[in-house]
Amino acid sequence: MSNKKYPSVAYFCMEYGLESNFKIYAGGLGILAGDYLKAVKDMNMPLVGIGIKWKQGYTDQCIDSKGKAYDLYHNYAYDNLEDTGIKVTVKIRKRDVVCKVWKSEQYGNNPIYLLDTDIPENDSGDRWITGQLYGWFKEERIAQEIVLGVGGVKVLRELGLSVDVYHFNEGHAVLAALQLIKEKMESGCTFEEAWKATREDVVFTTHTPIVQGNESHTIDSLEYMGAFNGLTREQMIRLGGDPFNMTVAALRLSRKSNAVAQLHGKTANEMWKTTAGRSEIIGITNAIHVPTWVDDRMVKAYDENGDLWKNHMEIKKETIEFIKERTGVQLDCDKLLIGFSRRAAPYKRSDLIFTDREVIEPLLKDGKVQIVFSGKAHPLDDTGKGIVENLVAMMKKYPNAVVFLENYDMTIGKMLTRGSDIWLNNPRRPKEASGTSGMKAAMNGVLNCSILDGWWPEACQDGVNGWQFGDGFESEDEKELDTHDLKALYDVLLNKVIPIYYGNRQKWVKMMNESIKTTKDYFSMNRMVEEYYEKMYIK
């Protein structure tokens, strides 16, 4: 793609996953954003990122001697950031808060400008606005969103960058649109004119397929914090409702919106069908930055018709050694290794496979199945932490067959998506918006075994490039859904995965080849970048 005819874009996101130790990311949203900024760099596209320099990042989540999850926070010094010399000021609680601007382009990514309130000009409370990613409580979250949105637009003005399109990756950035409206009203537009003109410049990506998971704030708290930014209470309610829903506002303030998989597009349109004045929601399926996540040995073996199994086993041995270094557990390279790493949220059902001990225990005891888990729960999510603790308990009960790697990060994600034999995914359909870990696994020749949710319905050729289980069944009754999906999982595991892995190496390797063949292009970030420009950015 030539960048000469394409609009210039400012991409707003709360988090960016660029490199494991650059702690300004929490999970999938950040990994997607980081991969996107790398891909636009590869393709020489006119796009810059706007984000926040988080002093303590998300959380280091560790396991104590009793198997309980606990959170640790550290102050990080990032020596690889460039000081732009720019500072911008935003109003929070009627006080001026100064934001220093840093630049990051150290990881093969297009420039990302990161705002930082931890500077001497601010009082001790305001210095901590950019302290913890998704930390603190409602008011401080609003403060963070003022910094990202209002401060982000002001950064673009100070840099003198010409911006054609403002892309909000999730609703956190929606206050940027209020700043754009304010600028237009200061130039003489009415509110209606400014709103209409702003809509033409904004696009929005929604990720959360559960209404309750979409962030909202009371009108009173937004007013107190200064988020109105010159608008009236009535105007704010027209944009986002009362309480003010960040996703509703983003849908009303954007020219076009997208969901992150085709199934998610259907789910999102159904979720927001009663939202008056919203933009169209189209499906643009997420993707991955192939050079970051796919092992060169597997790329070469596939391209040159080489020995996929030999290369996979070499990588698997490295993964098993990595697991041993982290946990002391020695797994068997010749035994089936199931990988499962993702956020510990109830709908993802990390521990589903352990539900019927009569089925799973014999497989664990005789070593026919080994399972490695990783994932963090939100620091305030006790239910999620309970899931983690259950996985740790299973690790203690079956020390040679079950492993939990604490403090999930990009390094762990990279090792497991390369070195597992199959990649397990069993969310409650249709609550998985997209999921990209399975794409990483697939391109590494790791076979997906997954519910037909998120991206997998678009890729799955059952029994050819991986497996589905559950047949797309949905139910409002969670118990009914869990019972149905568990039975389907065990059926596929016992009657398809295990027999082929141990009894038909030729078929397994053929499926590995098909896994790579059917995913390497369509689920590459290059395709996603092209779709964003062609379907979202170009008017």
N, C-alpha and C positions, 0 to 999 in steps of 0.2 A: 504493500500500500504506500503510495506517495503521500507525503504530508502537505503538499502544496494546496490541495483543494479541500482539505478537511478543517473543520472548525477547531479553535483552540478551546480547551476544556480545563476547568478547575474542579478537581475531584475531592470532595469533603468526606472524611471518615474519622471516627474516634480512635481507630487503632490500625496499625500496619505491621504485618508479620514479614519482616525482611530477612532476618537472621536470628538464630536461636537466642543469642545473648543480647540482642537489642530489644530490651524488655518493654516495648510499647505496643504489645499485642496481648490478647487474651485467648482467642480461639479462631474459629472458622471465618468469622467476618474479617478479622485482621489478616489472616493468611490469604484470603481471596484478594484483599486490597493490595497486599504486598506483591502477590503474583501479578496483579494487574499493572502495577507501576513498573515491574520488571519487563513485562511484555510490551508495553508501549515504548519503553526504551529500546528494546530489540527491534521494534518496527518503526522507530523514529517518528512517533506520533506527537502532536502538540498538546501535551497534557501535563499539568502539575498537580501534586497532591497537597492537601491542607490537613494538618493533624495537630496533635498535642504531644509535647515532650513530657512524658510521665516520669516523675521523679522516682516513684517506687513501682512502676509498672502495674501488673495485675496482682497476682499472689503467687508465692512459692507455697505449694500445698504438700505437706509432708505427712508421714505416718509415724505415730509414736509407738512405744514398746507394747502398748495394749491394742494396737491395730486401729487407733482412732486418727481421723484426718484433722490436721490443724494447719493454720495459715501463718506464714512468716512474710515480713516486708523488709526490704532493704533499700537504702538510698543508692541509686546508680549514678555513676559519672560516665558520660558518653564522650570519650575523647575524639571520636571521629566525626563530630558535627561541626559544621561551618557556621561561625557567627556572622549573620548577615549585616549586623550593625543597625538593624531596624527594630524599632519598638512601636507598638500601637496601644491605644488606650480604649478600654470598654467601661461602661457604667454598670456596676453591680451593687445593689443595695444603696443606690444613690452615691456611691463612692467611685472614684476613678481607680481602675485596676490596670496596671501597666503590664503588657505582654511582650517579652523579648522573643525575637524570631530567629530560629535556627534552621539550617538547611541540611538535608540528608540526601546524598546520592552515592553512597559508598558501596552499595550492594548490587550494582548493575541496574539501578532503577532510575526512572525519571525523577527530577527534583521533588522532594517533599518538604514543605515549610511547616515547621513545628512550633507552636506557641507555648510559652513558658512563663508562668507567673511567679516562679520561685526566684525573685530578684529583690534587691534591697529597697527598691522604690515602693514595694507593697508591704502592708502590715502582716503580722505572722499568720493571721487567718487566711488572708487572700493569697499568701505565698503557697498555701496548701491546696488551692483550687486544682492545680495540675499535679497533685500528689499521687493519687491512686486511680488507676483506670477502673471505671465502674465502682469506685469506692464511695464512701460516705453515704449521705441520705438525700432525700428529695431536693432540698434547697441547694446543696452543693452540686448535685447533678445538673440543676438548671444553670448554676454558675459556670460549670464546665461547658455546657452547651452554648452559653453566651460567648465564652472565649472562642470555641470552635467556629461558631456561625458568624457572629458579628465581628469578632476579631479576625476571622479568616478572610472576610471580604475586605476589611481594612488593610490586611497584609497585601492582598492583591493590588490594591490601589497604591500602596507605598512602593511596591515593586515596579509599578508602572506596566503591569502585564495586561495585555488585551485579552479579554475573556469573552467567548461567544456562548459557551454553555457552562452552567453550574450543575454539577452532578452530585446529588446527595446520596451517599451510600448508607442507607438506614435513616430513620427519622431524627437521629441526634443532631443533624446539621440544619434542621429546618429554620432555625432562627437566622440563618444567613439570608433567607428569602425576605425576612422582615427588614433586614438592613438594606437589601436591594430596593424594597418598597420605599423605605425612608429616603434613600438617595433620590429616587424619582419624585417623591412628593416635595422634597427640598428644591427640586428643579422646576416646580410649578404644576406637577400632575395632581389630579385628585386621587383619593385612595383607590377608587374603582379603576382609573386609568393606570395607576402604578401597579395594582394587582394584575391586571390583564397583561401589561408589558412584562412584568416579572415572570409570569407563567410561561411566556414565550422563550425565556432564557434558562429555565430550570427543568431538569429531569431527575427522576427519583427511583431508587432501587429499594424494594421492600423484601425483607428476609423472613419475618416471623409469621408463621402460619397459624398462630393462635391469637385470637382477639385480645385476650388478657395479657399476652406477652408484649403487646405494643404499648410503648411508654405514654403515660399521660400525667398531667400536672393540674392542680387546681388553678383556677383563674387568679385567685387571691395570691397564691405563692408566686406565680409568674409576675404579677404586678409588683409585689414587694421586692422581688429580685431585680427588677428592671428589664424584664424580657419583653415588655410591650414595645419598647424602643420607639416611643412616639405615637403608637397606635392607641385607639380607645378600647375600652373593655368590649364594647359591642363589636368592633371590628375583629378583635381577637377571637371572640366567640364565633363569628361568621367563618373564620378561617379554620379553627380547630375544635369548636364545640366547648361545652362546659360540663365536665372537666375538659381541658384542652388536650386532645389526642395528637401526639406528634406525627403519627402516620396519616391520620385524617388531614391534618394541615398540609403535610407534604403532598398528598394526593391532590389537594385543591390548589396548591401553589406551583404545580409542575405541569408542563405541556404534555409530557408522556411519562409513564412509569413502567417498571418491569419487575416481574417476579424472576426467581433464579433457577427455575426448571419448568418444563412444560406442564407437568402435573401441578406444580405450585402456582402456575398462572391460573389454572382453573380454580384452585383453592382460594387464591387471593381475590379473584373476581367475585366469587361467592361470598367471601367474608365481608367485602366492602361494597356489595351491590346496592345497599340503601344509602350510601354516602353521596349526597347531592353535590353536583359540581365537580366531581373527581375526574382526574385524568384517566385515560385508557391504561389498562395494565396488560402488557404483553409478556410473553415468556422468552427470556434469554437465558439459556442454561449455563450455569457456572462452568469453569474450566480450571486447568492448572498450568503453571509455568513449567514446562517439561524439563528444561535444563536444571531447575532447582530440585525436582522430585524424582526424576527417573534416572536410574543408574546407567552410566555410559556403557557398561559391559552388556546390559540387556539390550540397549539400543543397537549396539554393534552386532550382537549375536542375531537379533531379528533382521537387521538390514542385510547382513551377509549370509543369512540362512545358516547360522552357526548353531552351536550346541546350547540351546536355551537351558536345559536341565543342569548341565555342568556349571554354567554361570550362576544360575539360581542357587545351586547348592553352595557355591563359594560365598555368595552374599548371605545365605541363610546361616552359614557357620559364623560369619562376622556378627550377625544379629544375635546368635546364641552366645557368643563371647561377650558382646555388649551387655546382654541380660545378666550374665554371670558376674561381670564387673560391677554392675549396679546392685545386684541382689544376693549374690553368692549362690544362686540356683544354677545347676548344670542341666540344661535340657538336652534331649537326644536329637541330633541332626537328622536321623533317619526316620523319625516319627513325625506324624502330621502336626503341623504348627498352625493354630488358628490365631489370627491377630484381631484385636478389637481395641481401638483407641479413639475416644471422642469425649466430649463434655459429659459429665455425670449428671444427666437430667432424667427425671422419671420416665418421660415418654420415649427415651432412647433404650430403655430396658437393658442396661449393660449386663445384668445378672439373670436374664431370662433363661439362658441355657442351663442354669443350675436348678431350675424350678422342680423338676422331677428327678429326685436323687436316684431312684431305682433305674432310670435310664442312663443318666450321665456318670454315675459313680463307677460302674464297671469299666467304662472307657478310660476314665482317669486312673484307676488303680492299675490296669494292665499297661498303661502308657500308650495306648493306641491313639489317644487324643491329648495334645498339649495346648494350653490356651494362655496367651499373654495379653494382659489388659493394661491400659493406661487411660488417664483422664482426670480432670479436676472438676469438683463441684464449685458452684458459686460460693464465696465465703459465707454468705448469709443463708444458704440453702441447706438446712439440716437434713432434709430428705435425700438430697443428692449426696451428702456426706455419708449418710447411712448406706447408700448403694456402694460407695467406695469401701466402706468398712466391711460390707458383706463380701466383696471381692477379696479383700485382704484376709478375711477369715477362711475363705476357700483356699487361698494360697497356703495358709498355715496347715490346713487339713490335708492338702494334697501338694506337698512341697516340691515334688518332682514333676508335676503336671500343670499346675496353675501358678502364674506369676502376675503380680501387679507392680508396675513401674511407677513410682511416685513422681510428683511434680512434672506432669506432662508438658512437653514443649516441642518445638520444631525438630530438635535432634531426635527425640524418641519417635515422633511421627514419621520422620524420614527412615529410621532404622526398621520400624515395624512394617511400613507399607512396602519396603523392598524385600525384607527377609522372611515374612510369613509365607505359608503355603496357600492358605485361603484367608479372605477378608470377610469377617462376619459383620452384618448390619441388620438390626431388627427393631427399628422404631415402630411406634404405633402409627400406621398409615392413616391419614395423609399429613402427619405432623412434621416430617422431615422436609425442610424447604428444598435442599439440594444435596448437600454432603459432597465434599471433594476428596476425602481420604480414599474412597473406593476407586476414584479415577486414578489416583497415584498408584494404588495397588495394581489395578488392571494393566497399566502401561509397563509395570515391572514384571508382568507375567504372573502376578498373584491373583488367584481366581476369586471373584466375588461370589459370596453366598449371602443373598440379601432379600429382604422384603422388597416388593415392588413399590418403592417410595423414592422421593427425591429424583435424582438423575437416573437411577437404575432402570426404570421402565423404558427409557430411551435407548439404552445400550444392551439390555439383556437379551441374549439368545439362549434360552434355557437348555443346559446340557451341551452347549456348543462353546460359549466363551465364559461360562460361569453358571450359577444356578439362582433361580428365584424360589422362594417358598412363601406360602400364604395366598397365592393366586389373586392378590390385590383386594383381599377381603377387608371390609371396613365395618365397624360397629360402634355405636355410641356407648355400648356396654363394655367397659374396659376388661372386665373379667372374661366375657365371652370372646373378645378379641385376643386376649393373652392366651387363653386355652386353645383357640384355633391355631394361632401362629406357633405356639410351642409344639403342638403335634406335627405341624408342617415342617418345622425346623428339624425335629428329630428324624422325621421320615427322610428328608433329604440327606442329612448327615449320615444316617445308618445305612441307607439303601443306595446312595449315589456317591457322596464324597469319599467315604472311607473305602468302599470296595474299589473305586477307580484308583485312588491314591496308592493303595497297597497291592492291587491286583492287575492294573492296566496302565503301566507307565507310559506306553505309547499314546494312549488316549489322553492322559493327563497333559503330556507335553503338547499334543495337538491343540488342546483347549487353551494352554498358555499362549500358544502362537495366535490363536483366534482372539484371545483377550487383548493382546497388544494390537493386532491388526484392526480390530473394530473400535478401538478407543483412541489411538495415538493422534489422529488428526482432528476428529470432531470435538474431543474434549481437551484439546490443546488451547491454551489461552489466546493464541493467535486468532482462532475462529471467534472467540468471544469478543476480542477487541474489534474485529471487523463488524460484528453484529451491533455492538454498541454504537459505533460510528454511523453505520448505515441505517439502523432502525431507531436510534435514539437521538444522536447528536445532530445529524444533518436534517435541517428543516425542509 
